[in-house]
Amino acid sequence: MKTLAPVAGALALMTTPPAAALEYGSLIAEVTVEIENDPIFKSTDPANEISDTYATIEAAITLAIGASSSLNASLVFEPITDAADDRFFEDHGLYAEELFFNHDFGAGELILGKFNPAFGVAWDEAPGIFGADFADDYQLTEQLGGAVLIPFAIGASENILSVALFNADRTILSDSLGRVRGQNSIAAGGVGNTNGPESIVIAMNGALGDTAYNIGVQRLARGAGDTHDQTGAVLGVAHTYDPGIPVSLLAEAAYYNDFGGMGASELYSTVGVAAPIGPVTVSGTYSARDVSGARTDHLATVSGEMELAPGLFGSLGYRWDREGADKNQTIGTLISYEF
């Protein structure tokens, strides 16, 4: 699949550098191993003060079929459930987040299978250990269907328009090995969980000059138990400038009618900044989650990351959040190895 050089360049300081590819003939694999510890050391609700230590291993695998086609898989090993008490490397499961066929027609690309439709980037690109925590709510993953990606140029910049039709995966691939999460079913409900590909996302990513952008709209069809279809729109920008050191900025907002198919509107806002200070990349984010009829949630984070050895990165982060009536403070550590 194509990558967007302008987007990658503008966000280069926002995230850990990409994993190097392991190549064996027509097979390419990228693997990232992370060990994270997230103790909530202070909360207005003492029941929230727990420590969670866990691993996240992700493998992106591409098998070329001829010059223009490929089979692609994304495998994830991570905790399947949220921590309810102190936890140390528990509840891990392995599942296939993506498994799809890709063909490049030259004028565009076709994706068929289980994939993650493009919608927003803050859930991946917001800087720091905790910067993406609110934006994770609207990441689209594990959908079954197809997408068409059409590249086009604006001046010297490459851009991509994508149109995806899909429904939630209910095949055996929706289950997991190890800690079992169970196979998805129609009865489980949820927007997008329909008998056929009734949901659609249209998104555009690229650059206008030195500023990367992403824009998208979606309609996720109501599932069992839902009262409405979920409709939403997202707009994000990222820019890097150099007043002496390269400073990367990111801002993204996503608005939904009937989020989760239940009639409430939601607005997500994320802003982030990152800059290298000596060997350490320092970053900060602020996010808000505004649900109609409820108190606005807030998230503020500060992180520092540095390369400890080739391919080995260490991060330290602080998170303050107010979700509902609770205020929580967390200090997290992250070690990641990429090969």
C-alpha positions as CSV (number, residue, x, y, z in Angstrom):
1,M,0.0,0.0,0.0
2,K,1.1,3.5,-0.7
3,T,2.3,5.8,2.1
4,L,1.9,9.6,2.3
5,A,5.4,11.2,2.5
6,P,4.0,14.6,3.3
7,V,2.0,13.2,6.2
8,A,4.8,11.2,7.5
9,G,7.2,14.1,7.3
10,A,4.9,16.5,9.2
11,L,4.3,13.9,11.9
12,A,7.9,12.6,12.2
13,L,8.4,13.9,15.7
14,M,5.0,12.8,16.9
15,T,5.6,9.1,17.2
16,T,8.3,6.6,17.7
17,P,10.2,6.1,14.4
18,P,8.7,3.4,12.2
19,A,10.0,-0.2,12.5
20,A,12.5,-1.4,10.0
21,A,11.3,-4.0,7.6
22,L,12.5,-7.6,7.6
23,E,12.6,-8.9,4.0
24,Y,12.7,-12.5,2.9
25,G,12.1,-12.8,-0.8
26,S,8.5,-11.5,-1.4
27,L,7.8,-11.4,2.3
28,I,8.2,-8.2,4.3
29,A,7.5,-8.0,8.1
30,E,7.6,-5.1,10.6
31,V,7.4,-6.0,14.3
32,T,7.1,-3.7,17.3
33,V,7.4,-5.0,20.9
34,E,6.2,-2.7,23.7
35,I,6.3,-3.1,27.5
36,E,4.2,-0.6,29.4
37,N,3.4,0.2,33.0
38,D,0.6,2.6,33.8
39,P,0.0,3.0,37.6
40,I,-2.8,5.5,38.6
41,F,-1.1,6.8,41.7
42,K,-3.7,9.4,42.7
43,S,-7.5,9.5,42.2
44,T,-10.5,11.1,43.7
45,D,-11.9,7.6,43.7
46,P,-9.4,5.3,45.5
47,A,-10.8,2.3,43.6
48,N,-9.1,3.7,40.5
49,E,-5.6,3.5,42.0
50,I,-4.3,0.4,40.3
51,S,-1.2,-0.6,38.4
52,D,-1.3,-2.3,35.0
53,T,1.8,-3.8,33.4
54,Y,1.4,-5.4,30.0
55,A,2.9,-6.1,26.6
56,T,1.8,-5.0,23.1
57,I,3.3,-6.9,20.2
58,E,2.3,-5.9,16.7
59,A,3.4,-7.5,13.4
60,A,2.6,-6.1,10.0
61,I,3.2,-8.8,7.3
62,T,3.1,-8.3,3.5
63,L,3.4,-11.1,1.0
64,A,3.8,-9.9,-2.6
65,I,1.9,-11.6,-5.3
66,G,3.4,-10.6,-8.6
67,A,4.3,-6.9,-9.2
68,S,1.0,-5.3,-8.2
69,S,-0.8,-7.5,-5.7
70,S,-0.2,-8.6,-2.1
71,L,-1.7,-10.3,0.9
72,N,-1.4,-8.3,4.1
73,A,-1.9,-9.2,7.7
74,S,-1.7,-7.2,11.0
75,L,-1.4,-9.4,14.1
76,V,-1.8,-8.0,17.6
77,F,-0.9,-9.5,21.0
78,E,-2.2,-7.4,23.9
79,P,-4.6,-7.5,26.9
80,I,-8.1,-8.4,25.7
81,T,-9.9,-6.8,28.7
82,D,-9.4,-3.6,30.7
83,A,-7.7,-3.9,34.1
84,A,-10.1,-4.0,37.0
85,D,-7.4,-4.5,39.7
86,D,-3.6,-4.5,39.9
87,R,-2.4,-6.6,36.9
88,F,1.0,-7.9,35.8
89,F,1.2,-9.4,32.3
90,E,-2.3,-10.9,32.5
91,D,-5.3,-11.3,30.1
92,H,-3.2,-11.2,26.9
93,G,-4.7,-12.6,23.6
94,L,-3.6,-12.8,20.0
95,Y,-5.9,-11.7,17.2
96,A,-5.8,-10.7,13.5
97,E,-6.6,-7.0,13.3
98,E,-6.3,-7.0,9.5
99,L,-6.2,-9.7,6.8
100,F,-6.8,-8.4,3.3
101,F,-5.9,-8.6,-0.4
102,N,-4.4,-5.5,-2.1
103,H,-4.1,-4.7,-5.8
104,D,-2.5,-1.6,-7.3
105,F,-4.1,-0.7,-10.7
106,G,-1.8,2.2,-11.2
107,A,-4.6,4.7,-11.2
108,G,-5.8,3.4,-7.8
109,E,-5.7,0.6,-5.3
110,L,-8.3,-2.0,-4.2
111,I,-8.5,-3.5,-0.7
112,L,-10.7,-6.6,0.0
113,G,-11.0,-8.4,3.3
114,K,-10.6,-7.4,6.9
115,F,-9.1,-4.0,7.3
116,N,-9.1,-0.7,9.2
117,P,-10.9,2.0,7.2
118,A,-9.1,5.4,7.2
119,F,-10.8,8.0,9.5
120,G,-8.7,10.5,11.4
121,V,-5.1,10.1,12.6
122,A,-5.0,11.4,16.2
123,W,-5.7,7.9,17.5
124,D,-2.3,6.9,16.2
125,E,-0.3,10.2,15.7
126,A,-1.1,12.2,18.9
127,P,2.3,12.4,20.7
128,G,3.3,10.8,24.0
129,I,2.4,7.6,25.9
130,F,-1.1,8.8,26.6
131,G,-1.8,11.4,23.9
132,A,-4.1,9.2,21.8
133,D,-6.2,7.9,24.7
134,F,-9.4,9.8,23.9
135,A,-9.0,9.7,20.1
136,D,-8.8,5.9,20.4
137,D,-12.6,6.0,20.9
138,Y,-13.2,6.7,17.2
139,Q,-10.5,4.5,15.6
140,L,-12.1,2.2,13.1
141,T,-10.7,-1.4,13.2
142,E,-11.5,-4.9,12.3
143,Q,-14.0,-4.2,9.5
144,L,-14.9,-6.6,6.7
145,G,-15.5,-5.3,3.2
146,G,-13.6,-3.3,0.6
147,A,-12.0,0.0,-0.1
148,V,-10.8,1.9,-3.2
149,L,-7.8,4.3,-2.8
150,I,-7.3,6.9,-5.5
151,P,-4.1,9.0,-5.5
152,F,-4.1,12.5,-6.9
153,A,-1.7,15.4,-6.9
154,I,-2.0,19.0,-5.6
155,G,1.0,20.7,-7.0
156,A,4.0,18.5,-6.0
157,S,2.1,16.9,-3.1
158,E,0.7,13.4,-3.1
159,N,-2.9,12.9,-1.8
160,I,-5.2,10.0,-1.4
161,L,-9.0,9.7,-1.6
162,S,-10.4,6.6,-0.1
163,V,-13.9,5.2,-0.1
164,A,-14.7,2.1,2.1
165,L,-17.8,0.0,2.4
166,F,-17.9,-2.5,5.3
167,N,-19.5,-4.1,8.3
168,A,-18.0,-5.4,11.6
169,D,-16.1,-8.7,11.3
170,R,-18.0,-11.7,12.6
171,T,-15.8,-14.4,11.2
172,I,-13.6,-16.7,13.3
173,L,-11.0,-13.9,12.9
174,S,-13.0,-11.8,15.4
175,D,-12.0,-14.2,18.2
176,S,-8.6,-14.4,19.8
177,L,-6.1,-17.0,21.0
178,G,-4.9,-17.1,24.6
179,R,-7.3,-14.9,26.5
180,V,-10.5,-15.6,24.5
181,R,-12.7,-12.6,23.7
182,G,-15.3,-14.7,21.8
183,Q,-16.4,-14.5,18.2
184,N,-18.5,-11.5,17.3
185,S,-22.2,-11.9,16.5
186,I,-25.2,-9.9,15.2
187,A,-26.7,-10.2,18.7
188,A,-23.7,-8.4,20.2
189,G,-25.0,-5.2,18.5
190,G,-23.0,-2.1,17.9
191,V,-22.9,0.4,15.0
192,G,-21.5,-1.2,11.8
193,N,-22.4,-4.7,13.0
194,T,-24.8,-5.5,10.3
195,N,-25.6,-8.4,7.9
196,G,-23.8,-6.8,5.0
197,P,-21.6,-3.8,4.1
198,E,-24.0,-1.1,5.0
199,S,-21.5,1.4,6.5
200,I,-19.4,3.8,4.5
201,V,-16.4,6.1,5.1
202,I,-15.0,8.6,2.7
203,A,-11.7,10.1,3.6
204,M,-8.9,12.2,2.1
205,N,-5.3,12.5,3.3
206,G,-2.4,14.5,1.9
207,A,-0.7,17.9,2.1
208,L,-1.3,21.5,1.2
209,G,2.2,22.9,1.0
210,D,4.0,22.0,4.1
211,T,0.9,21.2,6.1
212,A,-0.5,17.7,6.2
213,Y,-4.2,17.3,6.5
214,N,-6.9,14.6,6.9
215,I,-10.6,14.9,6.4
216,G,-13.4,12.3,6.4
217,V,-17.1,11.6,6.8
218,Q,-18.8,8.4,7.9
219,R,-22.1,6.7,8.4
220,L,-22.1,3.5,10.4
221,A,-25.3,1.6,10.1
222,R,-27.2,0.8,13.3
223,G,-26.8,-2.7,14.8
224,A,-29.0,-4.7,17.2
225,G,-30.2,-2.6,20.0
226,D,-29.2,0.7,18.4
227,T,-31.7,3.5,17.8
228,H,-29.8,5.5,15.2
229,D,-27.1,5.2,12.6
230,Q,-23.9,6.9,13.7
231,T,-22.8,9.8,11.5
232,G,-19.6,11.7,11.9
233,A,-16.9,14.0,10.4
234,V,-13.3,14.5,11.2
235,L,-10.7,17.2,10.3
236,G,-7.1,17.2,11.2
237,V,-3.9,19.1,10.4
238,A,-0.2,18.7,11.2
239,H,2.7,21.0,10.5
240,T,6.4,21.1,11.4
241,Y,8.3,24.4,11.5
242,D,11.8,25.2,12.6
243,P,12.4,28.3,14.8
244,G,15.9,26.8,15.8
245,I,14.6,23.3,16.5
246,P,12.0,21.4,14.5
247,V,8.6,21.7,16.3
248,S,5.7,19.5,15.2
249,L,2.1,20.5,15.8
250,L,-1.0,18.4,15.4
251,A,-4.7,19.3,15.8
252,E,-7.8,17.2,15.1
253,A,-11.5,17.4,15.8
254,A,-14.1,14.7,15.3
255,Y,-17.9,15.3,15.6
256,Y,-20.6,12.7,15.8
257,N,-24.4,12.6,15.7
258,D,-25.8,9.6,17.5
259,F,-22.4,8.3,18.7
260,G,-22.6,4.5,19.3
261,G,-26.1,4.5,17.8
262,M,-27.7,5.8,21.0
263,G,-28.8,9.4,20.1
264,A,-26.1,11.5,21.9
265,S,-23.8,13.8,20.0
266,E,-20.0,13.8,20.8
267,L,-17.2,16.1,20.0
268,Y,-13.5,15.0,20.3
269,S,-10.7,17.6,20.2
270,T,-7.0,16.8,20.3
271,V,-4.0,19.1,20.1
272,G,-0.4,18.0,20.4
273,V,3.2,19.4,20.2
274,A,6.5,17.7,20.1
275,A,10.1,18.9,19.8
276,P,13.6,17.4,20.3
277,I,15.6,18.8,23.3
278,G,19.0,17.2,23.1
279,P,18.5,13.4,22.8
280,V,15.0,13.6,24.2
281,T,11.8,14.3,22.2
282,V,9.5,16.2,24.6
283,S,5.8,16.3,23.8
284,G,2.5,17.4,25.3
285,T,-1.2,16.9,24.4
286,Y,-4.6,18.1,25.4
287,S,-7.8,16.4,24.6
288,A,-11.5,17.0,25.4
289,R,-14.5,14.7,25.0
290,D,-17.8,16.5,25.0
291,V,-20.9,14.3,25.2
292,S,-24.3,16.0,24.9
293,G,-26.1,15.9,28.3
294,A,-22.9,15.0,30.2
295,R,-19.9,16.7,31.8
296,T,-17.0,17.3,29.4
297,D,-14.0,15.0,30.0
298,H,-10.5,16.4,29.9
299,L,-7.1,14.8,29.3
300,A,-3.6,16.5,29.6
301,T,-0.3,14.6,29.1
302,V,3.4,15.3,29.0
303,S,6.0,12.8,27.8
304,G,9.7,12.4,27.0
305,E,11.1,9.8,24.7
306,M,14.7,8.9,23.7
307,E,16.5,6.2,21.8
308,L,18.4,4.0,24.3
309,A,20.1,1.8,21.7
310,P,19.5,1.1,18.0
311,G,15.8,0.2,17.7
312,L,15.2,0.5,21.5
313,F,13.3,3.4,22.8
314,G,12.3,4.5,26.3
315,S,9.5,6.9,27.3
316,L,8.3,8.4,30.5
317,G,4.9,10.2,30.7
318,Y,2.5,11.9,33.0
319,R,-1.3,11.9,32.5
320,W,-4.0,14.0,34.2
321,D,-7.6,13.3,33.3
322,R,-11.1,14.2,34.5
323,E,-13.6,11.6,33.3
324,G,-17.1,12.1,34.8
325,A,-16.7,12.9,38.5
326,D,-13.3,11.3,38.8
327,K,-9.9,13.0,38.6
328,N,-6.9,10.7,38.0
329,Q,-3.2,11.1,37.8
330,T,-0.9,8.5,36.1
331,I,2.9,8.2,35.6
332,G,3.6,5.7,32.8
333,T,6.8,4.1,31.4
334,L,7.1,2.5,28.0
335,I,9.9,0.5,26.5
336,S,9.6,-0.3,22.8
337,Y,11.8,-2.4,20.5
338,E,11.4,-2.3,16.7
339,F,12.8,-4.7,14.2
